[in-house]
């Protein structure tokens, strides 16, 4: 059996500061977290005068944590620790 494609677990943080803090803490734990809905539609050069307040709000707050099909118990523990530490730090910073 082959591994599944790289997947993500989206998490909507309460505000930009929380998202940026969680992103930084995850990076400190060597976890690549991606931003979602970024850039928002209103930031694209081909869409002049687009008003997308919901998209901009999501772009500020949405994070996507990695999910892997195959991992060792040690990797799973490290990923869970990085995830919980990042989320908790983000929520504290909110």
Order of alpha helices (4+ residues) and beta strands (2+ residues): beta-alpha-beta-alpha-beta-alpha
